Amino acid sequence: MRAMINIMREIRVSIGHGTDAGQKLVAYSDRMERLLDDMDALKEDLKELKAEIKNDGFNVRALTKLVTIRRNRKTAEVETELLNDLLLYAHATGTPLDCVPPGEDAAAPASSPPSPQASAPRDETMPPWRGDPAASE
C-alpha cells in the first residue's frame, strides 16, 4: 500500500505546474478549447446557411440529404481504392484472400438450395425496391 502511495506522489510531482507534462496538458487544453470554439462557430454558420436556403425557397432537408449522399460517395470511393490496393498487394505477395472479386459469382455451397428469387428474372422496368407484381398474384 505504501508503495502505491509513493507512486501516486511521484506521478503528481511529475505532472506538476511547469513540468513538461504540465506544459503539454496546458497546450492540449488550449488547443481543445480553440477547436470547440471553432465547432461552435461552424454550427452557427451552418444554422445561418440553412436559414438562407429556406428563405430562398429550397427544401433544407432535401439539400441536407443530397449533401449526405455526396459525402458518402466520396467515402465509398476511398474505400474502393483501399480494397483495390488490398487485392493488388495480396495478389503480388501470393496471399490468398477469402473474397470474390466483383463480376465473378461465388460457387454456391451444395447444401443450400438456390432461392426462388435468385433464379427468377427480375422485371427490369420495376425499381429494385418495389416488389415483383407477378410474385404477388
For each residue, the residues with C-beta under 8 A, 3 or more apart:
1: 4 5
2: 5 6
3: 6 7
4: 1 7 8
5: 1 2 8 9
6: 2 3 9 10
7: 3 4 10 11
8: 4 5 11 12
9: 5 6 12 13
10: 6 7 13 14
11: 7 8 14 15
12: 8 9 15 16
13: 9 10 16
14: 10 11 19 21
15: 11 12 19 21 22 25
16: 12 13 19 22
17: 22
18: 22 23
19: 14 15 16 22 23
20: 23 24
21: 14 15 24 25
22: 15 16 17 18 19 25 26
23: 18 19 20 26 27
24: 20 21 27 28
25: 15 21 22 28 29
26: 22 23 29 30
27: 23 24 30 31
28: 24 25 31 32
29: 25 26 32 33
30: 26 27 33 34
31: 27 28 34 35
32: 28 29 35 36
33: 29 30 36 37
34: 30 31 37 38
35: 31 32 38 39
36: 32 33 39 40
37: 33 34 40 41
38: 34 35 41 42
39: 35 36 42 43
40: 36 37 43 44
41: 37 38 44 45
42: 38 39 45 46
43: 39 40 46 47
44: 40 41 47 48
45: 41 42 48 49
46: 42 43 49 50
47: 43 44 50 51
48: 44 45 51 52
49: 45 46 52 53
50: 46 47 53 54 60 64
51: 47 48 54 55
52: 48 49 55 56
53: 49 50 56 58 60 63
54: 50 51 57 58 60
55: 51 52
56: 52 53
57: 54
58: 53 54 62 63
59: 62 63
60: 50 53 54 63 64
61: 64 65
62: 58 59 65 66
63: 53 58 59 60 66 67
64: 50 60 61 67 68
65: 61 62 68 69
66: 62 63 69 70
67: 63 64 70 71
68: 64 65 71 72
69: 65 66 72 73
70: 66 67 73 74
71: 67 68 74 75
72: 68 69 75 76
73: 69 70 76 77
74: 70 71 77 78
75: 71 72 78 79
76: 72 73 79 80
77: 73 74 80 81
78: 74 75 81 82
79: 75 76 82 83
80: 76 77 83 84
81: 77 78 84 85
82: 78 79 85 86
83: 79 80 86 87
84: 80 81 87 88
85: 81 82 88 89
86: 82 83 89 90 97
87: 83 84 90 91 97 99 101
88: 84 85 91 92
89: 85 86 92 93 95
90: 86 87 93 95 96 97
91: 87 88 94
92: 88 89
93: 89 90
94: 91
95: 89 90
96: 90
97: 86 87 90
98:
99: 87
100: 104 105 106
101: 87 104
102:
103:
104: 100 101
105: 100
106: 100
107:
108: 112 114
109: 112
110:
111:
112: 108 109
113:
114: 108 118 119
115: 118 119
116: 119 120
117: 120
118: 114 115
119: 114 115 116
120: 116 117 132 135
121:
122: 126 128 132
123: 126 132 133 134
124:
125:
126: 122 123 130 131 132 133
127: 130
128: 122
129:
130: 126 127
131: 126 135 136
132: 120 122 123 126 135 136
133: 123 126 136 137
134: 123 137
135: 120 131 132
136: 131 132 133
137: 133 134
